[in-house]
Amino acid sequence: MSFSERDDRVVATIKGLAMDAVQAARSGHPGMPMGTAHAAWVMWRDFYKHDPTDPTWPDRDRFVLSAGHGSMLLYSLLHLTGYDLSLDDIKQFRQWGSKTPGHPEVGHTAGVETTTGPLGQGFANAVGMAMGERWLSERFGSDLVDHRTWCICGDGDLMEGISAEAASLAGHLKLNKLCVLYDDNRITIDGSTDLTFTEDRGRRFEAYGWHVVTVGDGHDFEEVHAALTAAVADDRPSMIVCRTHIGHSSPNFQDTNTSHGAPLGDDEIVRVKQALDFPDPSASFVVLDGVYEHGRGSTLRGRTAHRAWSERLAGHPDQAAWGTWHADTRLPDSGWPVFEAGPVLATRKSSATVLGCLLEAMPQLMGGSADLTGSNGIPKGLEPVQTDDWGGNLVHFGVREHAMGAIGNGLSLHGGVRPYNATFLAFHDYMRPAVRLSGLMKQPVIYVYTHDSVFLGEDGPTHQPVEHVMAMRQIPNLTVIRPGDANEVSMAWRAAIERTDGPTALVLTRQGLPTVDRTTHGAAEGALKGAYVLAEADGHLDLVILASGSEVSQALEARETLQQEGHGVRVVSFPSWEIFDDQDAAYKASVLPEGVKRLSVEAGRTMGWERYVGLDGAMVGWDDFGVSAPWETIRSELGLDAAAVVKAARGLLQ
């Protein structure tokens, strides 16, 4: 494959746009785009299969810029190859309402596949995308699913632990259509990587089971091309260790941390452009002659592949199945499991029953657990995904919570997969950044969290979540559901499946909960509104008790005592704040009428419940760490049983 002066001009233009945009914004990261322009252009010119006229066609390659701070590299490539991103958009880099935010955001800019910035997240997203391709290819064949995932990462991505987790799993699964180009410029914000990062990264990835190629000069087109060619031919995921120079072509700032995250300055930009033979080095946002033609001509391969794919789909025997698979599939109402009143079931157990029904009805549903398959209520008998057999729908993620969350995002972003993943609620902390990005990217990933409170019991305070439910409620666009019995679990899964514009967290118990008699109490469908009247007051309404999860049964028991004492008490099951807050004012007032005292009950931090109980209400909860003991002992000793609810109610009513 030959390269010419036209390729030099493309690279020079990328460098110029990156410098100018950062300078105009007075903030940004010019060094990475300048240092990676050569390698990225080779990838996009000769390997990356895409079609700017239809950025979402299913069999396109995926490209992830994990080093999202170098966003001007991606924006320049998108602009030069013909995506809906104009030069004026480039000029509005980092400005209000622009298509070029500081870090790439999926759904905001055509051609951006995922939201990157927190380092290592994009790397793990890419692993998820490669898994999605392999899983769907097993089901529909290479005629319909045959594409690659490309990723560019930097030193920071590989320093973060999430990349190690994801790389280990990718190597184990032999994701041969995943290729990561590591921008080995050896500079971070604080200075040289010699300060902190001195292991042999290539040998580390070889130990993970990756194919590793070292490119000594990342600014040599032919050497990069040869490495990418070797990557495509290998049957393992590939890591290309590409030695580059941050701020390449800058006389004063090449190979310095100064070029990492600050404008180079007008004088230095002129010097760089002089070295790159710009006709007018003082002019800004210049696209050199022939660059548009060369950039957009590079997409011919992808556009041709797109047309051929569309023709194959039109005549394919699985065309109808393909359309159904990718539609918004929901389980019919008649298919939701109904549990008989009386039996005591942990909500993780009833969740396993519901999930088993869902997996039969929704072949798109795929996921697993972070080495807690049985404990998390994953149905028994599922076929696991294996290195040489992708026919199953269960993923053993291993003890890799953070990567599991980000891989779930990658699966969802890929399309054609509805991912779920599971672990203990206490370990949500390990994956919180990925969950936050699920909310930011509006990805309908389902998070299953079990062992949801101090009632976990004997494992003690290290495993007993007390602040986690309240902390999750602070993540924008994350719906948190803590069901109170088996039938509410069924409705919680229904809400999660029917939600397509953001993630849902299901919060489930280890200990058994009584299944509420729905012939005498409110229907479980009320959970679909976030909160509903489960048990009405007999006579005058004196008090409303709001409870979630395992505390619903304690609230019902307390109500019986209080009613016998002559107090009219309504119990409101409150599985989801977010869903309730979305209801209209009339419904909310019907559940929580004004002028009636309120008491909340939840086995965790109380902070936040005041928004529903008001300043004259009260809260029963636990605002400290837990203790190692049987859960029944914990419930009574920490004041979380029905007797404690009765005591708090009496004080409030007095």
C-alpha positions as CSV (number, residue, x, y, z in Angstrom):
1,M,0.0,0.0,0.0
2,S,1.5,3.3,-1.1
3,F,1.3,6.6,0.6
4,S,1.8,10.0,-1.0
5,E,1.9,13.7,-0.5
6,R,-1.9,13.7,-0.2
7,D,-1.6,11.6,2.9
8,D,0.9,14.1,4.4
9,R,-1.6,16.8,3.7
10,V,-4.4,15.0,5.5
11,V,-2.2,14.6,8.6
12,A,-1.1,18.2,8.4
13,T,-4.7,19.3,8.2
14,I,-5.7,17.2,11.2
15,K,-2.8,18.8,13.2
16,G,-3.8,22.3,12.1
17,L,-7.5,21.8,12.9
18,A,-6.6,20.4,16.3
19,M,-4.3,23.3,17.2
20,D,-6.7,26.0,15.9
21,A,-9.8,24.6,17.6
22,V,-8.0,24.3,21.0
23,Q,-6.6,27.8,20.6
24,A,-10.0,29.3,19.7
25,A,-11.6,27.6,22.7
26,R,-8.7,28.5,24.9
27,S,-8.9,25.0,26.3
28,G,-8.4,21.4,25.1
29,H,-5.7,18.8,24.3
30,P,-3.8,19.4,21.1
31,G,-0.9,17.1,21.7
32,M,-2.6,13.8,21.4
33,P,-4.3,14.5,18.0
34,M,-1.0,15.8,16.6
35,G,0.9,12.7,17.8
36,T,-1.6,10.2,16.6
37,A,-2.7,11.7,13.3
38,H,-0.5,9.5,11.2
39,A,-1.6,6.2,12.7
40,A,-5.2,7.2,12.9
41,W,-5.3,8.2,9.3
42,V,-3.8,4.9,8.2
43,M,-6.5,3.1,10.2
44,W,-9.3,5.2,8.7
45,R,-8.0,5.2,5.2
46,D,-7.3,1.5,4.7
47,F,-9.0,-0.5,7.5
48,Y,-12.0,1.2,9.1
49,K,-15.2,0.2,7.3
50,H,-17.7,2.9,7.6
51,D,-20.3,5.0,5.6
52,P,-20.8,8.6,6.6
53,T,-24.1,8.7,4.7
54,D,-25.5,6.2,7.2
55,P,-23.4,6.3,10.4
56,T,-25.6,3.6,12.2
57,W,-25.8,0.8,9.6
58,P,-25.5,-2.4,11.7
59,D,-22.5,-4.0,10.0
60,R,-20.2,-1.0,10.1
61,D,-17.0,-1.2,12.0
62,R,-16.9,0.5,15.3
63,F,-14.3,3.1,16.2
64,V,-13.7,4.1,19.8
65,L,-11.4,6.9,20.9
66,S,-10.8,5.8,24.4
67,A,-8.4,8.7,24.9
68,G,-11.4,11.0,24.6
69,H,-9.5,14.1,25.6
70,G,-8.0,14.0,22.1
71,S,-11.5,14.6,20.7
72,M,-10.2,16.9,18.0
73,L,-8.6,13.9,16.3
74,L,-12.0,12.2,15.9
75,Y,-13.8,15.4,15.0
76,S,-11.2,16.2,12.3
77,L,-11.5,12.7,10.8
78,L,-15.3,12.8,10.9
79,H,-15.3,16.2,9.1
80,L,-12.7,15.3,6.5
81,T,-14.4,12.0,5.6
82,G,-17.8,13.5,5.1
83,Y,-19.9,13.1,8.2
84,D,-22.5,15.7,9.2
85,L,-19.9,17.8,11.0
86,S,-19.0,21.1,9.3
87,L,-16.0,23.3,9.5
88,D,-18.2,25.8,11.4
89,D,-18.8,23.0,13.9
90,I,-15.1,22.5,14.3
91,K,-14.8,26.3,15.0
92,Q,-17.3,25.9,17.8
93,F,-15.2,23.4,19.6
94,R,-16.2,23.2,23.3
95,Q,-18.8,25.9,23.0
96,W,-22.4,26.0,24.1
97,G,-24.7,23.9,21.9
98,S,-22.0,22.8,19.5
99,K,-21.5,19.3,17.9
100,T,-17.9,19.3,19.2
101,P,-18.0,19.0,23.0
102,G,-14.8,18.7,24.9
103,H,-15.0,14.9,24.9
104,P,-16.9,12.8,22.3
105,E,-20.6,12.1,23.2
106,V,-22.6,9.4,21.5
107,G,-25.9,10.6,20.2
108,H,-24.6,14.1,20.0
109,T,-22.3,13.9,17.1
110,A,-22.7,11.7,14.0
111,G,-20.1,9.0,13.9
112,V,-19.3,9.0,17.6
113,E,-19.9,5.5,18.9
114,T,-19.6,6.0,22.6
115,T,-19.0,8.8,25.2
116,T,-15.4,8.7,26.4
117,G,-13.4,10.8,28.7
118,P,-13.0,8.8,32.0
119,L,-10.0,6.9,31.0
120,G,-10.3,3.2,30.4
121,Q,-14.1,3.3,29.9
122,G,-13.8,3.5,26.1
123,F,-11.3,0.6,26.1
124,A,-13.8,-1.6,28.0
125,N,-16.7,-0.4,25.8
126,A,-14.7,-1.6,22.8
127,V,-14.4,-5.0,24.3
128,G,-18.2,-5.0,24.8
129,M,-18.7,-4.0,21.1
130,A,-16.4,-6.8,20.0
131,M,-18.4,-9.3,22.1
132,G,-21.6,-8.0,20.6
133,E,-20.3,-8.6,17.1
134,R,-19.2,-12.2,17.9
135,W,-22.4,-13.1,19.7
136,L,-24.7,-11.8,16.9
137,S,-22.5,-13.4,14.2
138,E,-23.0,-16.7,15.9
139,R,-26.8,-16.2,15.5
140,F,-27.0,-14.6,12.0
141,G,-23.8,-15.6,10.3
142,S,-21.1,-13.6,8.7
143,D,-23.3,-12.6,5.8
144,L,-25.1,-10.2,8.1
145,V,-22.6,-9.7,11.0
146,D,-18.9,-9.4,10.1
147,H,-17.2,-6.2,11.3
148,R,-14.3,-5.1,13.5
149,T,-13.9,-2.9,16.5
150,W,-11.0,-0.4,16.4
151,C,-9.8,1.6,19.4
152,I,-7.2,4.2,20.1
153,C,-6.1,4.4,23.7
154,G,-3.3,6.2,25.6
155,D,-1.1,5.7,28.7
156,G,-3.8,6.9,31.0
157,D,-6.3,4.3,29.7
158,L,-3.8,1.5,30.4
159,M,-3.0,2.8,33.8
160,E,-6.6,2.6,34.9
161,G,-7.5,-0.8,36.3
162,I,-10.6,-1.2,34.2
163,S,-8.6,-1.7,31.1
164,A,-6.7,-4.6,32.8
165,E,-10.0,-6.2,33.7
166,A,-11.4,-5.8,30.2
167,A,-8.2,-6.9,28.4
168,S,-8.0,-10.0,30.5
169,L,-11.5,-11.1,29.5
170,A,-11.0,-10.1,25.9
171,G,-7.8,-12.3,25.7
172,H,-9.6,-15.2,27.4
173,L,-12.5,-15.0,24.8
174,K,-10.1,-14.5,21.9
175,L,-11.9,-11.5,20.4
176,N,-10.0,-11.5,17.2
177,K,-11.9,-8.7,15.6
178,L,-10.8,-6.2,18.3
179,C,-7.8,-4.1,17.5
180,V,-6.4,-1.5,20.0
181,L,-3.8,1.0,18.9
182,Y,-1.9,2.2,21.9
183,D,-0.6,5.8,21.5
184,D,2.6,5.2,23.4
185,N,3.8,8.8,23.7
186,R,5.1,8.3,27.2
187,I,3.7,11.6,28.5
188,T,0.9,12.3,31.0
189,I,-0.2,15.5,32.7
190,D,2.4,15.3,35.4
191,G,5.3,14.6,33.0
192,S,7.1,11.6,31.7
193,T,5.5,8.2,32.3
194,D,8.8,7.3,33.9
195,L,7.4,8.8,37.0
196,T,4.8,6.0,37.5
197,F,4.4,3.7,34.6
198,T,7.5,1.6,33.7
199,E,6.3,-2.0,33.2
200,D,6.5,-3.5,29.7
201,R,3.0,-2.9,28.4
202,G,3.4,-5.1,25.4
203,R,4.5,-8.1,27.5
204,R,1.6,-7.5,29.8
205,F,-0.9,-7.8,26.9
206,E,0.9,-10.9,25.7
207,A,0.3,-12.4,29.1
208,Y,-3.4,-11.6,28.6
209,G,-3.4,-13.6,25.5
210,W,-3.3,-10.8,23.0
211,H,-1.4,-10.5,19.7
212,V,1.1,-7.6,20.2
213,V,2.9,-5.7,17.6
214,T,5.4,-2.9,18.3
215,V,5.6,0.0,15.9
216,G,8.9,1.9,16.5
217,D,7.8,5.0,14.5
218,G,4.1,5.8,14.8
219,H,4.6,8.5,12.3
220,D,5.7,6.1,9.5
221,F,2.7,5.3,7.4
222,E,4.1,2.0,6.1
223,E,5.1,0.7,9.5
224,V,1.7,1.4,11.0
225,H,0.0,-0.2,7.9
226,A,2.0,-3.4,8.3
227,A,1.1,-3.6,12.0
228,L,-2.6,-3.2,11.3
229,T,-2.4,-5.8,8.5
230,A,-0.8,-8.3,10.9
231,A,-3.6,-7.5,13.5
232,V,-6.3,-8.3,11.0
233,A,-4.7,-11.6,10.2
234,D,-4.4,-12.8,13.7
235,D,-6.9,-14.9,15.6
236,R,-6.5,-13.0,18.9
237,P,-7.3,-9.5,20.0
238,S,-4.5,-7.2,18.9
239,M,-2.6,-4.5,20.7
240,I,-0.4,-2.3,18.5
241,V,2.1,-0.5,20.7
242,C,2.7,2.6,18.6
243,R,5.6,4.8,19.7
244,T,4.6,8.4,19.0
245,H,5.6,11.9,19.9
246,I,2.9,14.0,21.7
247,G,2.6,17.4,20.0
248,H,4.4,16.1,16.9
249,S,5.8,18.8,14.7
250,S,5.8,21.4,17.5
251,P,9.3,22.9,17.7
252,N,9.0,23.8,21.4
253,F,6.3,21.5,22.8
254,Q,6.8,18.1,21.2
255,D,7.4,15.4,23.8
256,T,6.4,17.7,26.7
257,N,3.4,17.6,29.0
258,T,2.7,21.2,28.1
259,S,1.2,20.1,24.9
260,H,-1.1,17.6,26.6
261,G,-3.9,19.9,27.9
262,A,-3.3,23.5,26.9
263,P,-3.3,25.6,23.8
264,L,0.1,25.9,22.1
265,G,-0.3,29.7,21.5
266,D,-0.5,31.6,18.3
267,D,3.2,31.9,17.7
268,E,3.9,28.2,18.2
269,I,1.0,27.3,15.9
270,V,2.5,29.5,13.1
271,R,5.8,27.7,13.6
272,V,4.2,24.3,13.3
273,K,2.3,25.3,10.2
274,Q,5.5,26.6,8.6
275,A,7.1,23.3,9.2
276,L,4.1,21.6,7.6
277,D,4.2,23.8,4.5
278,F,0.9,25.6,5.0
279,P,0.6,28.3,2.3
280,D,-0.4,30.9,4.9
281,P,0.8,29.8,8.4
282,S,-1.2,32.6,10.0
283,A,-4.5,31.4,8.7
284,S,-6.8,29.3,10.9
285,F,-9.0,26.3,10.2
286,V,-7.4,25.6,6.8
287,V,-8.1,22.4,4.9
288,L,-5.2,21.9,2.5
289,D,-5.8,21.3,-1.2
290,G,-7.0,17.8,-2.1
291,V,-7.7,16.8,1.5
292,Y,-11.5,16.7,1.2
293,E,-11.3,14.6,-2.0
294,H,-8.8,12.2,-0.4
295,G,-10.6,12.0,2.9
296,R,-14.0,11.3,1.4
297,G,-12.6,9.0,-1.2
298,S,-11.3,6.8,1.6
299,T,-14.9,5.9,2.5
300,L,-15.6,4.2,-0.9
301,R,-14.7,0.8,0.6
302,G,-17.2,1.2,3.4
303,R,-20.0,2.6,1.1
304,T,-19.5,-0.3,-1.2
305,A,-19.6,-2.8,1.7
306,H,-22.8,-1.1,2.9
307,R,-24.6,-1.5,-0.4
308,A,-23.5,-5.2,-0.6
309,W,-24.7,-5.8,2.9
310,S,-28.1,-4.2,2.2
311,E,-28.5,-6.5,-0.9
312,R,-27.6,-9.5,1.2
313,L,-30.1,-8.6,3.8
314,A,-32.9,-8.0,1.3
315,G,-32.5,-11.6,0.0
316,H,-31.5,-13.3,3.2
317,P,-33.7,-16.1,4.6
318,D,-33.3,-14.5,8.1
319,Q,-34.4,-11.0,7.0
320,A,-37.7,-11.1,9.0
321,A,-35.9,-12.5,12.0
322,W,-33.3,-9.8,11.8
323,G,-35.9,-7.1,11.8
324,T,-37.8,-8.6,14.7
325,W,-34.6,-9.1,16.7
326,H,-33.6,-5.4,16.3
327,A,-37.1,-4.1,17.1
328,D,-38.3,-2.9,20.5
329,T,-39.2,-6.3,21.8
330,R,-41.3,-6.5,24.9
331,L,-42.7,-9.5,26.8
332,P,-46.5,-9.5,26.5
333,D,-48.4,-8.6,29.7
334,S,-49.8,-12.2,29.9
335,G,-46.3,-13.5,30.1
336,W,-45.2,-11.8,33.3
337,P,-44.9,-14.3,36.1
338,V,-47.5,-14.1,39.0
339,F,-46.6,-15.4,42.4
340,E,-49.1,-16.9,44.9
341,A,-49.6,-15.1,48.2
342,G,-47.9,-16.6,51.2
343,P,-44.6,-18.1,50.3
344,V,-41.5,-16.4,51.7
345,L,-39.1,-15.7,48.8
346,A,-35.9,-13.7,48.6
347,T,-36.4,-11.2,45.8
348,R,-33.2,-12.4,44.2
349,K,-34.9,-15.8,44.0
350,S,-38.1,-14.5,42.5
351,S,-36.0,-12.4,40.1
352,A,-34.4,-15.6,38.9
353,T,-37.8,-16.9,38.0
354,V,-38.8,-13.8,36.1
355,L,-35.4,-13.6,34.3
356,G,-35.8,-17.2,33.2
357,C,-39.1,-16.3,31.6
358,L,-37.6,-13.3,29.9
359,L,-34.7,-15.2,28.5
360,E,-37.1,-17.5,26.8
361,A,-39.1,-14.6,25.4
362,M,-36.3,-12.3,24.5
363,P,-33.4,-13.9,22.7
364,Q,-31.7,-10.5,22.6
365,L,-31.2,-10.6,26.4
366,M,-27.7,-11.5,27.3
367,G,-25.6,-10.9,30.4
368,G,-24.2,-12.5,33.5
369,S,-22.6,-11.9,36.8
370,A,-19.2,-11.0,38.4
371,D,-18.5,-14.5,39.7
372,L,-21.8,-14.5,41.7
373,T,-24.0,-16.3,39.3
374,G,-25.9,-18.4,41.9
375,S,-25.9,-15.8,44.6
376,N,-27.3,-13.1,42.2
377,G,-30.2,-15.2,41.1
378,I,-29.1,-16.0,37.6
379,P,-31.3,-18.9,36.4
380,K,-29.7,-22.3,36.5
381,G,-29.0,-24.2,33.3
382,L,-28.1,-21.3,31.1
383,E,-25.5,-22.0,28.4
384,P,-22.3,-19.9,29.0
385,V,-20.5,-18.1,26.3
386,Q,-17.1,-19.8,25.8
387,T,-14.0,-19.0,23.8
388,D,-14.9,-21.5,21.1
389,D,-18.7,-21.5,21.5
390,W,-20.8,-18.4,21.4
391,G,-24.2,-20.1,21.3
392,G,-25.0,-19.4,24.9
393,N,-26.5,-16.3,26.5
394,L,-24.7,-16.3,29.9
395,V,-21.4,-14.4,30.3
396,H,-19.1,-15.3,33.2
397,F,-17.5,-11.9,33.7
398,G,-15.2,-13.1,36.5
399,V,-14.5,-10.8,39.5
400,R,-14.4,-7.7,37.2
401,E,-17.3,-5.5,38.3
402,H,-15.9,-2.3,36.7
403,A,-15.2,-3.9,33.3
404,M,-18.5,-5.7,33.5
405,G,-20.4,-2.4,33.7
406,A,-18.5,-0.8,30.9
407,I,-18.7,-4.0,28.7
408,G,-22.5,-3.8,29.3
409,N,-22.5,-0.3,27.9
410,G,-20.5,-1.5,24.9
411,L,-22.9,-4.3,24.2
412,S,-25.8,-1.9,24.4
413,L,-24.1,0.7,22.2
414,H,-23.3,-2.1,19.6
415,G,-27.0,-2.8,19.1
416,G,-28.8,-6.0,18.8
417,V,-28.1,-7.0,22.4
418,R,-30.1,-6.1,25.6
419,P,-27.5,-6.5,28.3
420,Y,-27.9,-7.1,32.0
421,N,-25.2,-7.7,34.6
422,A,-25.3,-8.6,38.3
423,T,-23.2,-8.4,41.5
424,F,-23.7,-7.6,45.2
425,L,-25.0,-4.1,45.9
426,A,-21.9,-3.3,48.0
427,F,-19.7,-3.8,44.9
428,H,-21.7,-1.1,43.0
429,D,-18.9,1.2,44.1
430,Y,-16.5,-0.7,41.9
431,M,-18.6,-0.1,38.8
432,R,-20.2,3.3,39.6
433,P,-18.3,5.2,36.8
434,A,-19.7,2.8,34.2
435,V,-23.2,3.0,35.6
436,R,-22.9,6.8,35.6
437,L,-22.0,6.7,31.9
438,S,-25.0,4.4,31.2
439,G,-27.2,7.2,32.5
440,L,-25.2,9.9,30.5
441,M,-25.4,7.8,27.3
442,K,-29.1,6.8,27.9
443,Q,-28.2,3.1,27.4
444,P,-30.9,0.6,28.7
445,V,-28.5,-1.6,30.6
446,I,-30.1,-3.5,33.4
447,Y,-28.1,-3.7,36.6
448,V,-29.1,-6.5,39.1
449,Y,-27.9,-5.8,42.6
450,T,-28.5,-8.4,45.3
451,H,-27.7,-8.7,49.1
452,D,-29.1,-5.2,49.3
453,S,-28.8,-4.1,53.0
454,V,-27.4,-4.9,56.4
455,F,-29.7,-7.9,56.3
456,L,-27.0,-9.6,54.3
457,G,-26.1,-10.7,57.8
458,E,-23.0,-12.6,58.8
459,D,-20.6,-11.4,56.2
460,G,-20.6,-8.2,58.1
461,P,-20.2,-4.4,57.4
462,T,-17.7,-4.8,54.5
463,H,-20.4,-6.5,52.5
464,Q,-23.5,-4.7,53.9
465,P,-24.5,-1.8,51.8
466,V,-26.0,1.1,53.8
467,E,-25.4,4.2,51.5
468,H,-25.5,2.6,48.1
469,V,-29.2,2.8,47.3
470,M,-29.3,6.5,48.2
471,A,-26.1,7.1,46.3
472,M,-27.5,5.4,43.1
473,R,-30.5,7.7,43.4
474,Q,-28.2,10.6,42.8
475,I,-27.1,9.4,39.4
476,P,-29.1,11.3,36.7
477,N,-31.2,9.1,34.4
478,L,-30.7,6.0,36.4
479,T,-34.0,4.4,37.6
480,V,-33.5,2.5,40.9
481,I,-36.2,-0.1,41.8
482,R,-36.3,-1.8,45.2
483,P,-39.2,-4.2,45.0
484,G,-41.0,-5.3,48.2
485,D,-42.1,-8.9,47.2
486,A,-42.0,-11.4,44.4
487,N,-44.8,-9.8,42.4
488,E,-43.2,-6.4,42.6
489,V,-40.0,-8.0,41.3
490,S,-42.0,-9.1,38.2
491,M,-43.2,-5.5,37.7
492,A,-39.6,-4.2,38.3
493,W,-38.3,-6.4,35.5
494,R,-41.2,-5.2,33.3
495,A,-40.3,-1.6,34.0
496,A,-36.6,-2.3,33.2
497,I,-37.4,-4.1,29.9
498,E,-39.8,-1.4,28.8
499,R,-37.4,1.4,29.4
500,T,-35.3,2.1,26.4
501,D,-33.8,5.5,27.1
502,G,-31.7,4.8,30.2
503,P,-30.4,2.2,32.7
504,T,-32.3,0.5,35.5
505,A,-30.9,-0.9,38.7
506,L,-32.9,-3.7,40.4
507,V,-32.1,-3.9,44.1
508,L,-32.9,-7.3,45.6
509,T,-32.7,-9.1,48.9
510,R,-30.8,-12.1,50.2
511,Q,-33.3,-12.9,52.9
512,G,-36.8,-14.2,52.3
513,L,-39.8,-11.8,52.1
514,P,-43.5,-12.8,52.4
515,T,-45.4,-12.6,49.2
516,V,-48.2,-10.1,49.7
517,D,-51.8,-11.2,49.3
518,R,-53.0,-9.1,46.4
519,T,-56.7,-9.9,46.9
520,T,-56.6,-7.8,50.1
521,H,-53.9,-5.4,49.2
522,G,-53.0,-3.1,46.2
523,A,-52.2,-4.8,42.9
524,A,-48.5,-5.2,42.1
525,E,-49.0,-3.2,38.9
526,G,-48.9,-0.2,41.1
527,A,-45.2,-0.6,41.3
528,L,-45.1,0.6,37.6
529,K,-45.9,4.0,39.0
530,G,-43.0,4.0,41.4
531,A,-45.2,4.1,44.6
532,Y,-48.7,3.0,45.3
533,V,-51.2,2.4,48.1
534,L,-50.6,-1.1,49.2
535,A,-52.8,-1.1,52.3
536,E,-55.4,1.6,53.0
537,A,-56.3,3.0,56.4
538,D,-59.4,1.7,58.2
539,G,-61.3,4.9,59.0
540,H,-59.7,8.3,59.3
541,L,-56.3,8.6,57.7
542,D,-53.8,9.6,60.4
543,L,-50.5,8.4,59.1
544,V,-48.8,7.3,55.8
545,I,-45.9,4.8,56.1
546,L,-43.6,4.8,53.1
547,A,-41.5,1.7,52.7
548,S,-39.3,0.0,50.1
549,G,-38.0,-3.5,49.6
550,S,-37.7,-5.7,52.7
551,E,-39.2,-3.0,54.9
552,V,-42.6,-3.2,53.2
553,S,-43.5,-6.3,55.2
554,Q,-42.3,-4.5,58.4
555,A,-44.6,-1.6,57.5
556,L,-47.6,-3.9,57.0
557,E,-46.9,-5.6,60.4
558,A,-46.6,-2.2,62.1
559,R,-49.8,-1.0,60.5
560,E,-51.8,-3.9,62.1
561,T,-50.6,-2.9,65.5
562,L,-51.3,0.8,65.0
563,Q,-54.7,0.1,63.6
564,Q,-55.6,-1.9,66.7
565,E,-54.6,1.1,68.7
566,G,-57.1,3.2,66.8
567,H,-54.8,4.9,64.3
568,G,-55.7,5.0,60.6
569,V,-52.6,4.0,58.8
570,R,-51.9,3.7,55.0
571,V,-48.9,1.8,53.8
572,V,-47.4,3.0,50.6
573,S,-45.0,0.6,48.8
574,F,-42.3,2.9,47.3
575,P,-40.0,0.8,45.1
576,S,-38.8,3.7,42.8
577,W,-38.4,7.4,43.5
578,E,-37.6,8.1,39.9
579,I,-40.7,6.5,38.4
580,F,-42.9,8.1,41.1
581,D,-41.5,11.5,40.4
582,D,-42.5,11.1,36.7
583,Q,-46.2,10.7,37.6
584,D,-48.6,13.6,37.4
585,A,-49.4,15.8,40.3
586,A,-52.9,14.3,40.8
587,Y,-51.6,10.8,41.2
588,K,-48.8,11.8,43.5
589,A,-51.3,13.7,45.7
590,S,-53.6,10.7,45.8
591,V,-50.8,8.5,47.2
592,L,-49.3,11.1,49.5
593,P,-52.1,13.5,50.5
594,E,-51.3,16.8,52.0
595,G,-51.8,17.4,55.7
596,V,-51.2,13.8,56.7
597,K,-48.1,12.9,58.7
598,R,-45.6,10.5,57.0
599,L,-43.0,8.1,58.1
600,S,-40.4,6.4,55.8
601,V,-38.9,3.0,56.5
602,E,-35.8,1.8,54.7
603,A,-32.8,-0.3,55.9
604,G,-30.1,2.2,54.9
605,R,-29.2,5.9,55.0
606,T,-32.2,8.1,55.7
607,M,-30.9,11.2,54.0
608,G,-33.2,12.0,51.1
609,W,-36.4,10.6,52.4
610,E,-37.3,14.1,53.8
611,R,-38.3,15.1,50.3
612,Y,-41.3,12.7,50.7
613,V,-42.0,12.8,54.4
614,G,-41.6,16.6,54.8
615,L,-40.2,18.6,57.7
616,D,-42.8,17.3,60.1
617,G,-42.3,13.6,59.2
618,A,-40.0,11.0,60.5
619,M,-37.6,8.4,59.1
620,V,-36.7,4.9,60.2
621,G,-33.3,3.7,58.8
622,W,-29.7,3.2,59.6
623,D,-27.1,5.9,59.2
624,D,-24.0,3.9,60.2
625,F,-22.1,0.8,59.1
626,G,-23.6,-2.6,59.8
627,V,-22.4,-5.5,61.9
628,S,-21.7,-9.2,61.5
629,A,-24.6,-11.2,62.9
630,P,-27.7,-13.2,61.8
631,W,-30.0,-10.9,59.9
632,E,-32.9,-11.3,62.3
633,T,-30.6,-10.2,65.1
634,I,-29.4,-7.2,63.1
635,R,-33.0,-6.2,62.4
636,S,-34.0,-6.0,66.0
637,E,-30.7,-4.7,67.4
638,L,-30.5,-1.8,64.8
639,G,-34.1,-0.9,65.2
640,L,-35.3,-1.8,61.8
641,D,-38.1,-4.2,62.8
642,A,-41.9,-3.7,63.0
643,A,-41.6,-2.8,66.7
644,A,-39.2,0.1,65.8
645,V,-41.7,1.3,63.1
646,V,-44.5,1.2,65.6
647,K,-42.4,3.2,68.1
648,A,-41.5,5.9,65.6
649,A,-45.1,6.1,64.4
650,R,-46.4,6.6,68.0
651,G,-43.9,9.4,68.5
652,L,-45.0,11.1,65.3
653,L,-48.7,10.7,66.0
654,Q,-48.3,12.1,69.5
